Amino acid sequence: MSVITKAAFDAGMSTFVFVFYRQAAGSVLMLPLALILERKNAWSMPFAWLLKLFLCALIGNTLSLSLYNVSLKFTSATVAAAAGNSMPVVTFCLALLLRMEMVKLRSASGIAKITGVALCLAGVFAIAFYSGPALSPVNHHRAFATHASGSSHANASSKTTWIEGTFLMLLANAAWSLSIVWQAVLLKELPNRMVVATALCVFSTVQSFFVAVAAERDFSRWQLRLDVSLLAIFYAGFVVAGVSYYLQAWCVEMTGPVFFAVWTPLCFVLTIFCSSFFLGEIVHLGSVVGGILLVGGLYSVLWGKNKESQGATCSQMNMMDCCAQDEEDNEKPNTYELEEATSSTSAGEHV
């Protein structure tokens, strides 16, 4: 998605118009399915739930995607994939503020979580302020060759623009993380993944339309052409906004908000290769170093969370063993009572 979307922006596609077309394509895919499969649940939702879903779509979809795409236009697909590794760490921080997570500073798990947050911040600053030597692209003959390919490198060469784009990407991930935490709460109130995913996509389509109209008054930039822009819209709309939104809701419901993006480091590795191969993008060492730090922060947080989960499981098993032992002790007759009953019986027989 990052590579194809970056190619569409290099071809002159408006970022805000792209968000609207992408969400509209996802709504066209998911809305009929939701109406067919979840007809009763879709029409019986209270207004309070609709309002919560509307606000969640505003933060997690409309705002997050707008910031993400502007940042992607200013930086590169590699930076977008690298910054994606900060999402679980930011999600953990938000879950900590909302008391959905806890940190024991004197334990190994707590130290691992704090270390993960520190590595995440170090990775973001490395991407923003350290460029380093350029790495040669894998393929010099780009598959998505555009007339504006040089402008992307011109934007990336501007240090101020690059720094602004990096921190916009971090804000986009923060907004996305907040929506993930919110979805975990919403799915407890409304345990229907299809309805939640469809409502978020439809609400975001309406919101992004008004944002695009306000940002792009030149309607010639709304025209669709048979090029990489149309491919990016259909791919991001059907595969990402359609299929992945449902899978995201399923994953959040099953595993919780922090564990959602455990495979984002693989996305970073694949994006480096694809952006270099298809776009001929020059990857700088600073982006790779920052991405590695972000990956380290991600797995440090996940290791700490796994350590806490194992400790909680062991304590629960110990409590169950203690309860079972107490039940066995209660079922066994008291030794003193048994002796007293035996002596009384013997005395009765003697009389």
C-alpha positions as a Markdown table, in Angstrom:
| # | Residue | x | y | z |
|---|---|---|---|---|
| 1 | Met | 0.0 | 0.0 | 0.0 |
| 2 | Ser | 2.8 | 2.5 | 0.9 |
| 3 | Val | 4.6 | 1.9 | -2.4 |
| 4 | Ile | 1.6 | 2.1 | -4.6 |
| 5 | Thr | 0.2 | 5.2 | -2.8 |
| 6 | Lys | 3.6 | 6.9 | -2.9 |
| 7 | Ala | 3.7 | 6.3 | -6.7 |
| 8 | Ala | 0.2 | 7.8 | -7.0 |
| 9 | Phe | 1.3 | 11.0 | -5.1 |
| 10 | Asp | 4.4 | 11.3 | -7.3 |
| 11 | Ala | 2.0 | 11.2 | -10.3 |
| 12 | Gly | 0.2 | 14.2 | -9.0 |
| 13 | Met | -2.7 | 12.7 | -7.1 |
| 14 | Ser | -4.1 | 14.9 | -4.3 |
| 15 | Thr | -3.7 | 13.3 | -0.8 |
| 16 | Phe | -7.1 | 14.4 | 0.5 |
| 17 | Val | -9.0 | 13.4 | -2.7 |
| 18 | Phe | -7.2 | 10.0 | -2.5 |
| 19 | Val | -8.4 | 9.4 | 1.1 |
| 20 | Phe | -12.0 | 10.1 | 0.0 |
| 21 | Tyr | -11.8 | 7.8 | -3.1 |
| 22 | Arg | -10.1 | 5.1 | -1.0 |
| 23 | Gln | -12.7 | 5.1 | 1.8 |
| 24 | Ala | -15.5 | 5.3 | -0.8 |
| 25 | Ala | -14.2 | 2.2 | -2.5 |
| 26 | Gly | -14.0 | 0.4 | 0.8 |
| 27 | Ser | -17.6 | 1.4 | 1.6 |
| 28 | Val | -18.8 | 0.1 | -1.8 |
| 29 | Leu | -17.3 | -3.3 | -0.9 |
| 30 | Met | -18.4 | -3.6 | 2.7 |
| 31 | Leu | -21.8 | -1.8 | 3.0 |
| 32 | Pro | -23.7 | -4.3 | 0.8 |
| 33 | Leu | -22.2 | -7.2 | 2.7 |
| 34 | Ala | -23.1 | -5.7 | 6.1 |
| 35 | Leu | -26.7 | -5.0 | 5.0 |
| 36 | Ile | -27.0 | -8.6 | 3.8 |
| 37 | Leu | -25.3 | -10.5 | 6.6 |
| 38 | Glu | -26.0 | -8.2 | 9.5 |
| 39 | Arg | -29.3 | -6.5 | 8.5 |
| 40 | Lys | -31.0 | -6.7 | 12.0 |
| 41 | Asn | -27.9 | -5.5 | 13.9 |
| 42 | Ala | -27.2 | -2.7 | 11.5 |
| 43 | Trp | -30.6 | -1.1 | 11.8 |
| 44 | Ser | -31.1 | -1.6 | 15.5 |
| 45 | Met | -28.0 | 0.4 | 16.7 |
| 46 | Pro | -28.7 | 3.1 | 19.3 |
| 47 | Phe | -27.7 | 6.7 | 18.6 |
| 48 | Ala | -25.1 | 6.7 | 21.3 |
| 49 | Trp | -23.2 | 3.8 | 19.5 |
| 50 | Leu | -23.4 | 5.6 | 16.2 |
| 51 | Leu | -22.0 | 8.7 | 17.7 |
| 52 | Lys | -19.1 | 6.8 | 19.2 |
| 53 | Leu | -18.4 | 5.1 | 15.9 |
| 54 | Phe | -18.5 | 8.5 | 14.1 |
| 55 | Leu | -15.9 | 10.0 | 16.5 |
| 56 | Cys | -13.8 | 6.9 | 16.3 |
| 57 | Ala | -13.8 | 7.1 | 12.5 |
| 58 | Leu | -13.0 | 10.8 | 12.6 |
| 59 | Ile | -9.8 | 10.2 | 14.7 |
| 60 | Gly | -8.7 | 6.8 | 13.5 |
| 61 | Asn | -9.6 | 6.9 | 9.8 |
| 62 | Thr | -10.1 | 10.4 | 8.5 |
| 63 | Leu | -7.5 | 12.3 | 10.6 |
| 64 | Ser | -5.0 | 9.4 | 10.7 |
| 65 | Leu | -5.1 | 8.8 | 7.0 |
| 66 | Ser | -4.9 | 12.4 | 6.1 |
| 67 | Leu | -1.8 | 12.9 | 8.2 |
| 68 | Tyr | -0.3 | 9.7 | 7.0 |
| 69 | Asn | -0.7 | 10.5 | 3.3 |
| 70 | Val | 0.6 | 14.1 | 3.7 |
| 71 | Ser | 3.6 | 12.7 | 5.5 |
| 72 | Leu | 4.1 | 10.0 | 2.9 |
| 73 | Lys | 4.2 | 12.7 | 0.2 |
| 74 | Phe | 6.9 | 14.6 | 2.1 |
| 75 | Thr | 9.0 | 11.6 | 3.0 |
| 76 | Ser | 9.1 | 8.1 | 1.6 |
| 77 | Ala | 7.5 | 4.7 | 1.7 |
| 78 | Thr | 10.4 | 3.4 | 3.8 |
| 79 | Val | 9.8 | 6.1 | 6.5 |
| 80 | Ala | 6.1 | 5.2 | 6.5 |
| 81 | Ala | 6.8 | 1.5 | 7.1 |
| 82 | Ala | 9.4 | 2.3 | 9.7 |
| 83 | Ala | 7.2 | 4.6 | 11.6 |
| 84 | Gly | 4.5 | 2.0 | 11.6 |
| 85 | Asn | 6.5 | 0.1 | 14.2 |
| 86 | Ser | 5.9 | 2.8 | 16.7 |
| 87 | Met | 2.1 | 2.2 | 16.6 |
| 88 | Pro | 2.1 | -0.7 | 19.2 |
| 89 | Val | 4.3 | 1.3 | 21.5 |
| 90 | Val | 2.1 | 4.4 | 21.2 |
| 91 | Thr | -0.9 | 2.1 | 21.7 |
| 92 | Phe | 0.7 | 0.7 | 24.9 |
| 93 | Cys | 1.2 | 4.3 | 26.2 |
| 94 | Leu | -2.4 | 5.2 | 25.5 |
| 95 | Ala | -3.6 | 1.9 | 27.1 |
| 96 | Leu | -1.5 | 2.8 | 30.1 |
| 97 | Leu | -3.1 | 6.2 | 30.4 |
| 98 | Leu | -6.5 | 4.6 | 30.2 |
| 99 | Arg | -5.5 | 2.0 | 32.8 |
| 100 | Met | -5.9 | -0.9 | 30.3 |
| 101 | Glu | -2.2 | -1.7 | 30.9 |
| 102 | Met | 0.1 | -1.5 | 33.9 |
| 103 | Val | 3.8 | -1.1 | 34.5 |
| 104 | Lys | 5.8 | -2.6 | 37.5 |
| 105 | Leu | 9.0 | -0.6 | 37.4 |
| 106 | Arg | 10.8 | -3.0 | 39.7 |
| 107 | Ser | 10.1 | -6.0 | 37.5 |
| 108 | Ala | 11.8 | -7.2 | 34.4 |
| 109 | Ser | 8.6 | -6.8 | 32.4 |
| 110 | Gly | 8.2 | -3.2 | 33.5 |
| 111 | Ile | 11.8 | -2.3 | 32.6 |
| 112 | Ala | 11.3 | -3.9 | 29.2 |
| 113 | Lys | 8.2 | -1.8 | 28.5 |
| 114 | Ile | 10.0 | 1.4 | 29.5 |
| 115 | Thr | 13.0 | 0.4 | 27.4 |
| 116 | Gly | 10.7 | -0.2 | 24.4 |
| 117 | Val | 9.2 | 3.3 | 24.7 |
| 118 | Ala | 12.7 | 4.8 | 24.9 |
| 119 | Leu | 13.9 | 2.9 | 21.8 |
| 120 | Cys | 10.8 | 4.0 | 19.9 |
| 121 | Leu | 11.5 | 7.7 | 20.6 |
| 122 | Ala | 15.2 | 7.1 | 19.6 |
| 123 | Gly | 14.1 | 5.6 | 16.4 |
| 124 | Val | 11.8 | 8.5 | 15.5 |
| 125 | Phe | 14.5 | 11.0 | 16.2 |
| 126 | Ala | 17.1 | 9.0 | 14.2 |
| 127 | Ile | 14.7 | 9.0 | 11.2 |
| 128 | Ala | 14.0 | 12.7 | 11.5 |
| 129 | Phe | 17.5 | 14.1 | 12.2 |
| 130 | Tyr | 20.0 | 11.6 | 10.8 |
| 131 | Ser | 20.2 | 10.8 | 7.1 |
| 132 | Gly | 23.5 | 9.0 | 6.7 |
| 133 | Pro | 24.9 | 7.6 | 3.5 |
| 134 | Ala | 22.4 | 6.6 | 0.7 |
| 135 | Leu | 21.9 | 3.0 | -0.2 |
| 136 | Ser | 21.8 | 2.1 | -3.9 |
| 137 | Pro | 18.4 | 1.0 | -5.1 |
| 138 | Val | 17.8 | -2.7 | -6.0 |
| 139 | Asn | 16.3 | -1.8 | -9.4 |
| 140 | His | 17.2 | 1.3 | -11.4 |
| 141 | His | 14.4 | 0.7 | -13.9 |
| 142 | Arg | 11.2 | 1.7 | -11.9 |
| 143 | Ala | 8.0 | -0.2 | -12.5 |
| 144 | Phe | 6.0 | 2.9 | -11.5 |
| 145 | Ala | 7.9 | 5.5 | -13.4 |
| 146 | Thr | 6.3 | 9.0 | -13.1 |
| 147 | His | 7.1 | 12.4 | -14.3 |
| 148 | Ala | 7.1 | 13.7 | -10.8 |
| 149 | Ser | 9.6 | 11.2 | -9.5 |
| 150 | Gly | 12.3 | 13.8 | -9.1 |
| 151 | Ser | 10.0 | 16.0 | -7.0 |
| 152 | Ser | 9.7 | 13.4 | -4.3 |
| 153 | His | 13.5 | 13.4 | -3.9 |
| 154 | Ala | 13.4 | 17.2 | -3.9 |
| 155 | Asn | 10.9 | 17.2 | -1.1 |
| 156 | Ala | 12.9 | 14.5 | 0.8 |
| 157 | Ser | 16.1 | 16.6 | 0.4 |
| 158 | Ser | 14.6 | 19.5 | 2.2 |
| 159 | Lys | 15.5 | 18.8 | 5.8 |
| 160 | Thr | 12.7 | 20.9 | 7.3 |
| 161 | Thr | 10.1 | 19.1 | 5.1 |
| 162 | Trp | 11.6 | 15.7 | 6.0 |
| 163 | Ile | 11.4 | 16.4 | 9.8 |
| 164 | Glu | 7.9 | 17.7 | 9.5 |
| 165 | Gly | 6.8 | 14.7 | 7.5 |
| 166 | Thr | 8.4 | 12.3 | 10.1 |
| 167 | Phe | 6.5 | 13.8 | 13.0 |
| 168 | Leu | 3.3 | 14.0 | 11.0 |
| 169 | Met | 3.7 | 10.3 | 10.5 |
| 170 | Leu | 4.1 | 9.8 | 14.3 |
| 171 | Leu | 0.9 | 11.9 | 14.9 |
| 172 | Ala | -0.9 | 9.7 | 12.3 |
| 173 | Asn | 0.2 | 6.6 | 14.2 |
| 174 | Ala | -0.9 | 8.1 | 17.5 |
| 175 | Ala | -4.4 | 8.9 | 16.1 |
| 176 | Trp | -4.5 | 5.3 | 14.7 |
| 177 | Ser | -3.4 | 3.8 | 18.0 |
| 178 | Leu | -6.1 | 5.8 | 19.9 |
| 179 | Ser | -8.7 | 4.4 | 17.5 |
| 180 | Ile | -7.5 | 0.9 | 18.1 |
| 181 | Val | -7.8 | 1.3 | 21.9 |
| 182 | Trp | -11.2 | 2.8 | 21.4 |
| 183 | Gln | -12.2 | -0.1 | 19.1 |
| 184 | Ala | -11.3 | -2.6 | 21.8 |
| 185 | Val | -13.8 | -0.8 | 24.1 |
| 186 | Leu | -16.5 | -0.5 | 21.5 |
| 187 | Leu | -16.2 | -4.2 | 20.6 |
| 188 | Lys | -17.1 | -5.1 | 24.2 |
| 189 | Glu | -20.2 | -3.0 | 24.0 |
| 190 | Leu | -21.0 | -4.0 | 20.4 |
| 191 | Pro | -19.4 | -7.5 | 19.7 |
| 192 | Asn | -20.0 | -7.4 | 15.9 |
| 193 | Arg | -16.9 | -6.9 | 13.8 |
| 194 | Met | -18.7 | -6.5 | 10.5 |
| 195 | Val | -21.0 | -3.7 | 11.7 |
| 196 | Val | -18.1 | -1.9 | 13.4 |
| 197 | Ala | -15.8 | -2.1 | 10.5 |
| 198 | Thr | -18.5 | -1.0 | 8.0 |
| 199 | Ala | -19.7 | 1.9 | 10.1 |
| 200 | Leu | -16.1 | 3.2 | 10.5 |
| 201 | Cys | -15.5 | 3.0 | 6.7 |
| 202 | Val | -18.8 | 4.7 | 5.8 |
| 203 | Phe | -18.5 | 7.5 | 8.4 |
| 204 | Ser | -14.9 | 8.1 | 7.2 |
| 205 | Thr | -16.1 | 8.4 | 3.6 |
| 206 | Val | -18.5 | 11.2 | 4.5 |
| 207 | Gln | -16.0 | 12.9 | 6.7 |
| 208 | Ser | -13.1 | 12.7 | 4.1 |
| 209 | Phe | -15.4 | 14.1 | 1.4 |
| 210 | Phe | -15.9 | 17.3 | 3.3 |
| 211 | Val | -12.2 | 17.5 | 4.1 |
| 212 | Ala | -11.3 | 17.0 | 0.4 |
| 213 | Val | -13.8 | 19.6 | -0.8 |
| 214 | Ala | -12.4 | 22.1 | 1.7 |
| 215 | Ala | -8.8 | 21.3 | 0.8 |
| 216 | Glu | -9.1 | 20.9 | -3.0 |
| 217 | Arg | -11.2 | 23.6 | -4.7 |
| 218 | Asp | -9.8 | 22.7 | -8.1 |
| 219 | Phe | -12.1 | 19.9 | -9.3 |
| 220 | Ser | -9.8 | 19.0 | -12.1 |
| 221 | Arg | -7.7 | 17.2 | -9.5 |
| 222 | Trp | -10.7 | 15.0 | -8.8 |
| 223 | Gln | -10.6 | 13.4 | -12.2 |
| 224 | Leu | -9.5 | 9.7 | -12.3 |
| 225 | Arg | -7.2 | 8.5 | -15.0 |
| 226 | Leu | -6.1 | 5.0 | -16.1 |
| 227 | Asp | -2.8 | 5.1 | -14.3 |
| 228 | Val | -1.2 | 4.1 | -11.0 |
| 229 | Ser | -3.5 | 6.5 | -9.1 |
| 230 | Leu | -6.6 | 4.4 | -10.0 |
| 231 | Leu | -4.7 | 1.2 | -9.1 |
| 232 | Ala | -3.8 | 2.7 | -5.7 |
| 233 | Ile | -7.4 | 3.7 | -5.0 |
| 234 | Phe | -8.8 | 0.3 | -5.8 |
| 235 | Tyr | -6.1 | -1.5 | -3.9 |
| 236 | Ala | -6.3 | 0.7 | -0.8 |
| 237 | Gly | -10.1 | 0.8 | -0.9 |
| 238 | Phe | -10.9 | -2.9 | -1.5 |
| 239 | Val | -7.9 | -4.7 | 0.1 |
| 240 | Val | -6.9 | -2.3 | 2.8 |
| 241 | Ala | -10.0 | -0.3 | 3.8 |
| 242 | Gly | -12.3 | -3.2 | 3.1 |
| 243 | Val | -10.6 | -6.5 | 4.0 |
| 244 | Ser | -8.0 | -5.3 | 6.5 |
| 245 | Tyr | -10.5 | -3.2 | 8.5 |
| 246 | Tyr | -12.5 | -6.3 | 9.2 |
| 247 | Leu | -9.4 | -8.3 | 10.0 |
| 248 | Gln | -8.2 | -5.5 | 12.3 |
| 249 | Ala | -11.5 | -5.6 | 14.3 |
| 250 | Trp | -11.2 | -9.4 | 14.5 |
| 251 | Cys | -7.6 | -9.2 | 15.7 |
| 252 | Val | -8.3 | -6.5 | 18.3 |
| 253 | Glu | -11.3 | -8.4 | 19.7 |
| 254 | Met | -9.2 | -11.7 | 19.9 |
| 255 | Thr | -5.9 | -10.4 | 21.2 |
| 256 | Gly | -6.4 | -6.9 | 22.5 |
| 257 | Pro | -5.1 | -3.5 | 21.3 |
| 258 | Val | -1.3 | -3.9 | 22.1 |
| 259 | Phe | -0.8 | -7.2 | 20.3 |
| 260 | Phe | -2.5 | -5.9 | 17.1 |
| 261 | Ala | 0.5 | -4.9 | 15.1 |
| 262 | Val | 3.0 | -7.6 | 16.0 |
| 263 | Trp | 3.9 | -8.2 | 12.4 |
| 264 | Thr | 4.7 | -4.6 | 11.5 |
| 265 | Pro | 8.5 | -5.3 | 11.4 |
| 266 | Leu | 7.9 | -7.7 | 8.5 |
| 267 | Cys | 6.1 | -4.8 | 6.7 |
| 268 | Phe | 9.1 | -2.6 | 7.2 |
| 269 | Val | 11.5 | -5.1 | 5.6 |
| 270 | Leu | 9.2 | -5.8 | 2.6 |
| 271 | Thr | 8.6 | -2.1 | 2.1 |
| 272 | Ile | 12.3 | -1.3 | 1.9 |
| 273 | Phe | 12.7 | -3.9 | -0.8 |
| 274 | Cys | 9.5 | -3.0 | -2.8 |
| 275 | Ser | 10.1 | 0.8 | -2.6 |
| 276 | Ser | 13.7 | 0.3 | -3.9 |
| 277 | Phe | 12.7 | -2.2 | -6.6 |
| 278 | Phe | 9.5 | -0.6 | -7.9 |
| 279 | Leu | 10.1 | 3.1 | -7.2 |
| 280 | Gly | 13.9 | 3.2 | -7.5 |
| 281 | Glu | 13.8 | 4.9 | -4.1 |
| 282 | Ile | 17.2 | 5.8 | -2.5 |
| 283 | Val | 17.0 | 4.5 | 1.1 |
| 284 | His | 19.2 | 6.3 | 3.6 |
| 285 | Leu | 21.0 | 4.6 | 6.4 |
| 286 | Gly | 19.2 | 6.8 | 9.0 |
| 287 | Ser | 15.9 | 5.4 | 8.0 |
| 288 | Val | 17.2 | 1.8 | 8.3 |
| 289 | Val | 18.8 | 2.6 | 11.7 |
| 290 | Gly | 15.6 | 4.3 | 12.9 |
| 291 | Gly | 13.5 | 1.4 | 11.8 |
| 292 | Ile | 15.7 | -1.1 | 13.6 |
| 293 | Leu | 15.4 | 1.0 | 16.8 |
| 294 | Leu | 11.6 | 1.1 | 16.4 |
| 295 | Val | 11.5 | -2.7 | 15.8 |
| 296 | Gly | 13.6 | -3.2 | 19.0 |
| 297 | Gly | 11.2 | -1.0 | 20.9 |
| 298 | Leu | 8.2 | -2.9 | 19.6 |
| 299 | Tyr | 9.6 | -6.3 | 20.6 |
| 300 | Ser | 10.8 | -5.0 | 24.0 |
| 301 | Val | 7.2 | -3.9 | 24.8 |
| 302 | Leu | 5.8 | -7.2 | 23.6 |
| 303 | Trp | 8.3 | -9.2 | 25.5 |
| 304 | Gly | 7.4 | -7.3 | 28.7 |
| 305 | Lys | 3.7 | -7.9 | 28.1 |
| 306 | Asn | 4.3 | -11.6 | 27.4 |
| 307 | Lys | 6.4 | -11.9 | 30.6 |
| 308 | Glu | 3.5 | -10.3 | 32.6 |
| 309 | Ser | 1.0 | -12.7 | 31.0 |
| 310 | Gln | 3.1 | -15.7 | 31.9 |
| 311 | Gly | 3.4 | -14.4 | 35.5 |
| 312 | Ala | -0.4 | -13.8 | 35.7 |
| 313 | Thr | -1.0 | -17.4 | 34.4 |
| 314 | Cys | 1.3 | -18.9 | 36.9 |
| 315 | Ser | -0.3 | -17.0 | 39.8 |
| 316 | Gln | -3.7 | -18.1 | 38.6 |
| 317 | Met | -2.6 | -21.7 | 38.5 |
| 318 | Asn | -1.1 | -21.4 | 42.0 |
| 319 | Met | -4.4 | -19.9 | 43.3 |
| 320 | Met | -6.3 | -22.7 | 41.7 |
| 321 | Asp | -4.0 | -25.3 | 43.3 |
| 322 | Cys | -4.4 | -23.6 | 46.7 |
| 323 | Cys | -8.2 | -23.6 | 46.3 |
| 324 | Ala | -8.2 | -27.2 | 45.4 |
| 325 | Gln | -6.1 | -28.1 | 48.3 |
| 326 | Asp | -8.4 | -26.2 | 50.7 |
| 327 | Glu | -11.4 | -28.0 | 49.3 |
| 328 | Glu | -9.6 | -31.3 | 49.8 |
| 329 | Asp | -8.8 | -30.3 | 53.4 |
| 330 | Asn | -12.4 | -29.3 | 54.0 |
| 331 | Glu | -13.7 | -32.6 | 52.7 |
| 332 | Lys | -11.3 | -34.6 | 54.9 |
| 333 | Pro | -12.7 | -35.2 | 58.5 |
| 334 | Asn | -10.9 | -33.5 | 61.3 |
| 335 | Thr | -8.5 | -35.9 | 63.1 |
| 336 | Tyr | -9.6 | -34.7 | 66.6 |
| 337 | Glu | -13.3 | -35.1 | 65.7 |
| 338 | Leu | -12.6 | -38.6 | 64.3 |
| 339 | Glu | -10.8 | -39.7 | 67.4 |
| 340 | Glu | -13.5 | -38.3 | 69.6 |
| 341 | Ala | -16.3 | -40.0 | 67.6 |
| 342 | Thr | -14.3 | -43.3 | 67.8 |
| 343 | Ser | -13.9 | -43.1 | 71.5 |
| 344 | Ser | -17.5 | -42.3 | 72.1 |
| 345 | Thr | -18.6 | -45.3 | 70.0 |
| 346 | Ser | -16.2 | -47.6 | 72.0 |
| 347 | Ala | -17.6 | -46.3 | 75.3 |
| 348 | Gly | -21.2 | -47.0 | 74.1 |
| 349 | Glu | -20.3 | -50.5 | 73.2 |
| 350 | His | -18.6 | -51.0 | 76.5 |
| 351 | Val | -21.7 | -49.9 | 78.4 |
